[in-house]
C-alpha cells in the first residue's frame, strides 16, 4: 500500500511543488512587502483556528475509517463525524465574525483574516472527505482533489490579487476552490452516510483520540506561526513579509516531499497495523523512514547551500537579501519538523496514546515562545529563525522519547549516518563552486550537489540503493537477453 501510494500521490505532489514555488514567485511580486506580511498573518490565523476547531474530526476520520470498514459500520462512522462537523459549522461563523469585527487591526488585514476564516468551513469539510478517500486506498480520487485544490486555489488567488484584493486574494482563492470541489464530492459522502446513526459514545471515543492530536498540532503551530505575530508586534508587517518569504522558500520545498511520503505512509501504517499487527507495521515503518531520510536530508542541506541564488531567482527584489539569510536556518528546522510530523508522531496515533503527543509538544512550544520573546527584540528576523531551528530539533527529540511509550517505531540509524556522510561530501564539493549569482549558480550547485550525493549514497549502499540498483540492472539484462 505504501509503494502504491507513493506512485499514486506523486502527480499531486509535483503539482504542489510547482504551485508552491509559483506562489512565492508570483505573490512576492504582486504584493508589497507589507501586503505579503498581511497574507502571512492571515494564513497563520487561518491555520491556528482550523486546527483548534476542526482537525480532531479529520484525525478521527483518518484513524478510524479502516476499522469502520473492517466492522461494517461505515455509515454510522460517517454520520457521527459529519454531525459533529455540522454543529461546529453553525457556531463558528458567528464567533469568528464577532472576533474579526472587534480586533483592532487595519481594514485590509481584517479582510484577509476574514476571508481565511470563511475558507476554513469549506476546506475542513473537504479535508474530511480527503481523509476518507485516503483511508479507503482511493489514491487517484484523493490525489485529484489535492491537485484541484492546489492549482485552482493559486489561480483564483492570483486573479483576486490582480482585481485589487491585496493580501486577501490568496485567502479568497482557497475558499472559492474548496466550495467548487465540494459541489462534486459532498453528495457522494452524504449518500454513504445515509441511514447511519449518530452515536454519542462513538463521538466521545473519537474526541478522546482526536482532541489531543489537535492540541499537539496547535503547539506545533505555535512554533511555526508565533514568530510572525511577534515580528509584527516588535517590528512591522514588512519584516513579517521578509521572514515569511525565506521561511516559505525552505519550508514549502521540503514540505512537499514530506507530505508526499506522509500521504502514502500514514494510511499504509494504519492498514498494516490493523491487518498484519506489529510485524507488518515495523516493516512498513522501516521502509518509509529510510526513504524519508534518503530524500529529505540532502534536500534540507542543499537548500542551505543554494539559499542565496535560489532567493535571487524565486523572490521579488525587496525581499531577497533577508529571505536568503532565513532559508538555511528554516531548512534545518523544517527537516526535523517533517520527520516529527510525518513519522515520529505516527507512534502516538497508531498506539492511540495521543495524550503523549500533546505532552511531546509542550516543551518545544514553550521554548519557542520564550526564545522569540527574548531574541526578536534584540536580533529581529535572525532571532526568529534561530528560535525556529532550535524548537523543531527539540520537538523531534521529545517526540522520539515519548513515542517509545506509545508505539515504538524503528529508526533508520544506518541510513541516517550513510546519508549524513554523503551530505558532508556534498557540502565540501559544492562550497568550492564560486558564487556567480542567479540561475547559473543555482543550477550549477544544485546539479553538482545532487550528483555528488547520489554517487556517495550509492557507494555507501545507503538504504540498500546499490542492492536495489543491482536488482533493477539484472532485471533489465534478463529482459534484453530474452
PLY file of the C-alpha trace (Angstrom):
ply
format ascii 1.0
element vertex 482
property float x
property float y
property float z
element edge 481
property int vertex1
property int vertex2
end_header
0.00 0.00 0.00
2.89 2.37 0.78
4.55 1.96 -2.62
1.22 2.21 -4.45
0.52 5.41 -2.54
3.93 6.85 -3.45
3.22 6.34 -7.13
-0.40 7.47 -6.94
0.29 10.64 -4.97
3.35 11.63 -7.00
1.43 13.74 -9.58
-0.32 15.66 -6.81
2.96 16.39 -5.10
4.60 17.51 -8.32
1.73 19.96 -8.74
2.06 21.04 -5.10
5.77 21.61 -5.54
5.37 23.64 -8.72
2.48 25.71 -7.38
4.28 26.20 -4.06
7.24 27.70 -5.89
4.97 29.76 -8.16
3.19 31.08 -5.09
6.46 32.51 -3.80
7.50 33.85 -7.21
4.14 35.46 -8.03
2.88 36.63 -4.64
6.17 38.29 -3.67
5.98 40.27 -6.91
2.26 41.10 -7.00
2.09 42.07 -3.31
4.10 44.72 -1.50
6.23 43.51 1.45
3.55 44.83 3.82
0.75 43.07 1.91
2.79 39.87 1.78
3.25 40.14 5.53
-0.51 40.61 5.94
-1.10 37.48 3.85
1.33 35.58 6.10
-0.50 36.74 9.23
-3.92 35.82 7.78
-2.60 32.40 6.78
-1.27 31.85 10.31
-4.61 32.80 11.88
-6.47 30.50 9.48
-4.21 27.55 10.33
-4.49 28.11 14.08
-8.29 28.37 14.06
-8.74 25.44 11.69
-6.56 23.23 13.85
-8.24 24.30 17.07
-11.80 23.57 15.96
-11.84 21.02 13.15
-8.65 18.99 12.90
-9.76 16.47 15.54
-12.59 15.39 13.22
-10.20 14.95 10.30
-7.81 12.95 12.51
-10.62 10.65 13.65
-11.61 10.02 10.05
-8.04 9.11 9.13
-7.52 6.79 12.09
-10.88 5.01 12.39
-12.11 4.64 8.81
-10.18 1.39 8.25
-11.60 -0.03 11.47
-15.13 1.01 10.48
-14.73 -0.81 7.16
-13.49 -3.95 8.93
-16.51 -3.86 11.28
-19.04 -2.99 8.57
-20.38 0.16 10.30
-19.06 2.82 7.93
-22.41 4.65 7.72
-22.54 5.16 11.49
-18.91 6.27 11.47
-19.55 8.87 8.73
-22.83 10.08 10.21
-21.24 10.67 13.61
-18.35 12.70 12.23
-20.46 14.72 9.78
-22.98 15.60 12.53
-20.15 16.83 14.75
-18.84 18.98 11.89
-22.32 20.40 11.21
-22.72 21.59 14.81
-19.36 23.37 14.76
-20.15 24.84 11.33
-23.24 26.58 12.75
-21.42 28.12 15.72
-18.14 29.04 14.04
-19.23 31.85 11.64
-20.91 33.85 14.39
-17.93 33.69 16.76
-15.35 34.38 14.07
-17.32 37.33 12.68
-17.53 38.96 16.10
-13.82 38.34 16.74
-12.71 39.93 13.45
-15.02 42.90 13.95
-13.71 43.64 17.46
-9.99 43.11 16.74
-8.13 46.47 16.44
-6.30 45.90 13.14
-6.31 47.59 9.74
-9.30 47.07 7.40
-7.05 45.34 4.84
-5.82 42.83 7.42
-9.40 42.30 8.66
-10.47 41.45 5.11
-7.59 38.99 4.68
-8.22 37.27 8.01
-11.98 37.22 7.41
-11.54 35.57 4.02
-9.22 32.99 5.57
-11.74 32.18 8.29
-14.52 31.76 5.73
-12.36 29.28 3.83
-11.98 27.09 6.92
-15.51 25.70 6.77
-15.22 24.55 3.16
-11.63 23.37 3.41
-12.22 21.37 6.59
-15.23 19.54 5.16
-13.19 18.77 2.08
-10.31 17.55 4.25
-12.68 15.09 5.95
-13.65 13.75 2.53
-9.99 13.54 1.50
-9.06 11.59 4.64
-11.93 9.21 3.91
-10.64 8.58 0.39
-7.05 8.11 1.58
-8.05 5.69 4.34
-10.01 3.63 1.80
-6.99 3.48 -0.50
-8.67 5.60 -3.21
-5.36 7.11 -4.22
-6.42 8.62 -7.55
-9.51 10.32 -6.08
-7.57 11.81 -3.15
-4.72 12.83 -5.43
-7.12 14.50 -7.86
-8.64 16.55 -5.07
-5.21 17.70 -3.96
-4.28 18.80 -7.45
-7.55 20.67 -7.94
-7.23 22.46 -4.60
-3.61 23.41 -5.15
-3.75 24.62 -8.73
-7.25 26.08 -8.54
-6.64 27.95 -5.29
-3.50 29.52 -6.72
-5.14 30.56 -9.99
-8.17 32.13 -8.29
-5.91 33.79 -5.73
-3.81 35.43 -8.45
-6.99 36.64 -10.16
-8.28 38.11 -6.90
-4.99 39.95 -6.30
-4.99 41.43 -9.80
-8.56 42.63 -9.19
-7.38 44.55 -6.12
-8.00 42.16 -3.21
-4.42 42.56 -1.91
-3.48 40.31 0.99
-6.98 38.78 0.98
-6.54 37.47 -2.58
-4.87 34.14 -1.73
-7.45 33.51 1.02
-10.29 34.15 -1.43
-8.71 31.63 -3.78
-8.58 28.97 -1.05
-12.25 29.46 -0.17
-13.53 29.55 -3.76
-11.80 26.38 -4.95
-12.88 24.44 -1.85
-16.51 25.41 -2.47
-16.24 24.27 -6.07
-14.68 20.91 -5.14
-17.36 20.27 -2.51
-20.07 20.61 -5.16
-18.63 17.48 -6.81
-17.55 15.44 -3.77
-20.01 16.11 -0.94
-23.10 14.40 -2.47
-21.33 11.02 -2.53
-20.25 11.42 1.09
-23.80 12.20 2.18
-25.13 9.15 0.31
-22.63 6.90 2.08
-23.67 8.31 5.46
-27.39 7.90 4.71
-29.02 5.55 7.16
-26.15 5.87 9.60
-26.78 6.70 13.24
-25.20 9.45 15.26
-23.61 7.65 18.20
-22.57 9.83 21.18
-20.38 7.05 22.61
-18.53 6.74 19.32
-18.09 10.52 19.14
-16.68 10.54 22.67
-14.15 7.90 21.65
-13.22 9.91 18.55
-12.88 13.12 20.55
-10.68 11.47 23.19
-8.40 10.41 20.35
-8.63 13.50 18.11
-8.57 16.40 20.57
-5.07 15.64 21.88
-3.95 15.45 18.24
-5.42 18.92 17.67
-3.80 20.28 20.83
-0.42 18.93 19.78
-0.83 20.46 16.32
-1.75 23.78 17.92
1.51 23.64 19.83
3.30 22.83 16.57
1.65 25.87 15.01
2.82 27.94 17.96
6.33 27.05 16.84
5.64 27.81 13.18
3.47 30.94 13.49
4.23 32.77 16.76
7.30 34.37 15.20
5.11 36.15 12.61
2.89 37.73 15.25
5.86 38.77 17.38
7.72 40.19 14.37
4.61 42.23 13.56
4.38 43.41 17.19
8.06 44.26 17.69
8.86 45.35 14.10
6.23 45.67 11.33
4.34 43.74 8.63
7.20 44.35 6.20
9.52 42.31 8.45
6.88 39.58 8.52
6.89 39.57 4.71
10.69 39.19 4.53
10.69 36.38 7.09
7.74 34.56 5.53
9.36 34.69 2.08
12.52 32.97 3.32
10.53 30.60 5.51
8.27 29.57 2.63
11.21 29.04 0.29
12.65 26.37 2.60
9.54 25.01 4.25
7.39 24.57 1.14
10.18 22.85 -0.77
10.69 20.28 1.98
7.04 20.08 2.96
6.06 18.86 -0.49
8.38 15.88 -0.05
7.20 15.15 3.48
3.53 15.46 2.57
4.03 13.04 -0.34
5.66 10.48 1.93
3.10 11.11 4.68
0.09 10.78 2.38
1.30 7.35 1.33
2.90 6.28 4.61
0.26 7.24 7.17
-2.63 5.17 5.76
-0.19 2.34 4.94
0.98 2.10 8.55
-2.58 2.17 9.90
-3.61 -0.56 7.45
-0.52 -2.63 8.27
-1.22 -2.47 12.00
-4.93 -3.23 11.67
-4.45 -6.14 9.26
-0.99 -7.57 10.00
-0.17 -6.48 13.53
3.15 -5.31 14.86
5.47 -7.21 12.41
3.71 -5.75 9.37
3.79 -2.26 10.91
7.53 -2.44 11.62
8.35 -3.49 8.06
6.25 -0.67 6.58
7.62 1.90 9.03
11.24 0.96 8.33
10.72 1.27 4.59
9.02 4.65 4.96
11.57 6.16 7.38
14.54 5.02 5.29
13.16 6.62 2.14
12.26 9.76 4.09
15.85 10.25 5.29
17.36 9.45 1.90
15.24 12.10 0.16
14.75 14.89 2.68
18.10 15.16 4.46
20.05 16.06 1.29
17.21 18.37 0.25
17.48 20.29 3.53
21.28 20.55 3.29
21.03 21.51 -0.37
18.60 24.33 0.37
21.13 25.81 2.77
23.85 25.60 0.12
21.83 27.36 -2.61
19.85 29.77 -0.40
21.13 32.99 -1.98
20.89 32.14 -5.70
17.54 30.46 -5.05
16.22 33.62 -3.39
17.50 35.72 -6.29
15.58 33.56 -8.76
12.40 32.97 -6.79
11.67 36.08 -4.71
10.77 39.68 -5.56
13.57 42.27 -5.23
12.94 43.95 -1.84
12.74 40.61 -0.03
15.76 38.79 -1.48
18.59 39.51 0.96
16.58 38.97 4.13
14.92 35.83 2.77
18.29 34.32 1.76
19.50 34.61 5.37
16.36 32.95 6.74
16.24 29.96 4.36
19.19 27.83 5.68
18.01 28.01 9.30
14.43 27.24 8.39
15.57 24.33 6.19
17.39 22.89 9.23
14.24 23.21 11.34
11.93 22.03 8.56
13.79 18.72 8.28
13.18 17.96 11.96
9.61 19.25 11.71
8.82 16.99 8.76
10.34 13.88 10.32
8.46 14.63 13.53
5.06 15.27 11.95
5.05 12.62 9.24
6.90 9.81 11.01
7.62 10.17 14.73
4.09 11.38 15.55
2.64 8.27 13.93
3.70 6.37 17.06
1.10 8.24 19.12
-1.76 7.87 16.65
-1.05 4.20 15.96
-0.81 3.45 19.68
-3.90 5.62 20.34
-1.97 7.46 23.07
-2.47 10.93 21.71
-2.21 12.50 25.16
1.52 11.76 24.91
1.57 13.56 21.56
0.32 16.68 23.31
2.94 16.24 26.04
5.72 15.90 23.44
4.96 19.35 22.02
4.59 21.36 25.24
8.29 21.91 25.92
9.27 22.80 22.30
6.37 25.26 22.05
7.26 26.90 25.37
10.93 27.12 24.39
9.99 28.63 21.03
7.81 31.29 22.62
10.47 32.15 25.20
13.27 32.34 22.65
11.22 34.53 20.31
10.32 36.92 23.11
13.99 37.22 24.07
15.68 37.14 20.66
13.34 39.04 18.32
13.54 42.38 20.19
17.34 42.12 20.18
18.16 40.44 16.85
14.98 40.91 14.79
14.42 38.41 11.98
17.58 36.48 12.91
16.17 35.81 16.37
13.03 34.31 14.84
14.92 31.94 12.54
17.24 30.74 15.34
14.25 30.08 17.59
12.52 28.06 14.87
15.52 25.81 14.24
16.16 25.06 17.92
12.49 24.40 18.70
11.93 21.94 15.87
15.05 19.97 16.76
13.91 19.80 20.38
10.44 18.71 19.24
11.90 15.78 17.29
13.85 14.63 20.34
10.85 14.85 22.65
8.59 13.03 20.18
11.06 10.19 19.79
11.49 9.75 23.55
7.77 9.76 24.36
6.82 7.83 21.23
8.67 4.81 22.60
5.96 4.58 25.29
3.14 4.63 22.73
4.07 2.50 19.73
7.86 2.20 19.22
8.82 2.77 15.60
12.17 1.77 14.11
14.77 4.47 13.48
16.83 4.02 10.29
20.15 4.75 12.01
22.28 3.03 9.34
20.57 5.03 6.59
20.90 8.22 8.65
24.66 8.07 9.09
25.29 6.98 5.49
23.07 9.75 4.15
24.70 12.23 6.53
28.17 11.28 5.29
27.02 11.70 1.69
25.65 15.15 2.60
29.01 16.10 4.17
30.86 15.21 0.96
28.25 17.20 -0.99
28.86 20.26 1.21
32.65 20.02 0.76
32.29 19.92 -3.02
29.52 22.50 -3.52
31.15 25.13 -1.29
34.12 25.08 -3.68
31.94 26.35 -6.53
32.27 30.14 -6.98
29.26 32.36 -6.26
28.41 33.74 -9.71
24.82 34.54 -8.68
21.40 33.95 -10.18
20.10 31.00 -12.15
23.53 29.83 -13.34
24.85 29.42 -9.79
21.62 27.74 -8.68
21.67 25.17 -11.49
25.39 24.52 -11.13
25.35 24.00 -7.37
22.10 22.01 -7.39
23.25 19.75 -10.20
26.70 19.09 -8.77
25.29 18.60 -5.29
22.69 16.08 -6.42
25.26 14.14 -8.46
27.79 14.01 -5.61
25.21 13.00 -3.02
23.76 10.31 -5.28
27.18 8.85 -6.11
28.32 8.70 -2.47
24.95 7.31 -1.28
25.13 4.51 -3.85
28.78 3.84 -2.96
27.82 3.53 0.72
24.71 1.49 -0.18
22.55 3.88 1.87
19.10 2.38 2.23
20.15 -0.53 0.05
20.49 1.71 -3.02
23.30 -0.33 -4.53
21.41 -3.54 -3.87
18.20 -2.21 -5.44
20.15 -0.85 -8.42
21.69 -4.28 -8.94
18.28 -5.93 -8.92
16.98 -3.45 -11.48
20.01 -3.89 -13.74
19.76 -7.69 -13.60
16.09 -7.44 -14.49
16.87 -5.20 -17.49
19.60 -7.55 -18.68
17.26 -10.52 -18.40
14.61 -8.76 -20.48
17.19 -7.72 -23.07
18.56 -11.25 -23.34
15.09 -12.71 -23.81
0 1
1 2
2 3
3 4
4 5
5 6
6 7
7 8
8 9
9 10
10 11
11 12
12 13
13 14
14 15
15 16
16 17
17 18
18 19
19 20
20 21
21 22
22 23
23 24
24 25
25 26
26 27
27 28
28 29
29 30
30 31
31 32
32 33
33 34
34 35
35 36
36 37
37 38
38 39
39 40
40 41
41 42
42 43
43 44
44 45
45 46
46 47
47 48
48 49
49 50
50 51
51 52
52 53
53 54
54 55
55 56
56 57
57 58
58 59
59 60
60 61
61 62
62 63
63 64
64 65
65 66
66 67
67 68
68 69
69 70
70 71
71 72
72 73
73 74
74 75
75 76
76 77
77 78
78 79
79 80
80 81
81 82
82 83
83 84
84 85
85 86
86 87
87 88
88 89
89 90
90 91
91 92
92 93
93 94
94 95
95 96
96 97
97 98
98 99
99 100
100 101
101 102
102 103
103 104
104 105
105 106
106 107
107 108
108 109
109 110
110 111
111 112
112 113
113 114
114 115
115 116
116 117
117 118
118 119
119 120
120 121
121 122
122 123
123 124
124 125
125 126
126 127
127 128
128 129
129 130
130 131
131 132
132 133
133 134
134 135
135 136
136 137
137 138
138 139
139 140
140 141
141 142
142 143
143 144
144 145
145 146
146 147
147 148
148 149
149 150
150 151
151 152
152 153
153 154
154 155
155 156
156 157
157 158
158 159
159 160
160 161
161 162
162 163
163 164
164 165
165 166
166 167
167 168
168 169
169 170
170 171
171 172
172 173
173 174
174 175
175 176
176 177
177 178
178 179
179 180
180 181
181 182
182 183
183 184
184 185
185 186
186 187
187 188
188 189
189 190
190 191
191 192
192 193
193 194
194 195
195 196
196 197
197 198
198 199
199 200
200 201
201 202
202 203
203 204
204 205
205 206
206 207
207 208
208 209
209 210
210 211
211 212
212 213
213 214
214 215
215 216
216 217
217 218
218 219
219 220
220 221
221 222
222 223
223 224
224 225
225 226
226 227
227 228
228 229
229 230
230 231
231 232
232 233
233 234
234 235
235 236
236 237
237 238
238 239
239 240
240 241
241 242
242 243
243 244
244 245
245 246
246 247
247 248
248 249
249 250
250 251
251 252
252 253
253 254
254 255
255 256
256 257
257 258
258 259
259 260
260 261
261 262
262 263
263 264
264 265
265 266
266 267
267 268
268 269
269 270
270 271
271 272
272 273
273 274
274 275
275 276
276 277
277 278
278 279
279 280
280 281
281 282
282 283
283 284
284 285
285 286
286 287
287 288
288 289
289 290
290 291
291 292
292 293
293 294
294 295
295 296
296 297
297 298
298 299
299 300
300 301
301 302
302 303
303 304
304 305
305 306
306 307
307 308
308 309
309 310
310 311
311 312
312 313
313 314
314 315
315 316
316 317
317 318
318 319
319 320
320 321
321 322
322 323
323 324
324 325
325 326
326 327
327 328
328 329
329 330
330 331
331 332
332 333
333 334
334 335
335 336
336 337
337 338
338 339
339 340
340 341
341 342
342 343
343 344
344 345
345 346
346 347
347 348
348 349
349 350
350 351
351 352
352 353
353 354
354 355
355 356
356 357
357 358
358 359
359 360
360 361
361 362
362 363
363 364
364 365
365 366
366 367
367 368
368 369
369 370
370 371
371 372
372 373
373 374
374 375
375 376
376 377
377 378
378 379
379 380
380 381
381 382
382 383
383 384
384 385
385 386
386 387
387 388
388 389
389 390
390 391
391 392
392 393
393 394
394 395
395 396
396 397
397 398
398 399
399 400
400 401
401 402
402 403
403 404
404 405
405 406
406 407
407 408
408 409
409 410
410 411
411 412
412 413
413 414
414 415
415 416
416 417
417 418
418 419
419 420
420 421
421 422
422 423
423 424
424 425
425 426
426 427
427 428
428 429
429 430
430 431
431 432
432 433
433 434
434 435
435 436
436 437
437 438
438 439
439 440
440 441
441 442
442 443
443 444
444 445
445 446
446 447
447 448
448 449
449 450
450 451
451 452
452 453
453 454
454 455
455 456
456 457
457 458
458 459
459 460
460 461
461 462
462 463
463 464
464 465
465 466
466 467
467 468
468 469
469 470
470 471
471 472
472 473
473 474
474 475
475 476
476 477
477 478
478 479
479 480
480 481
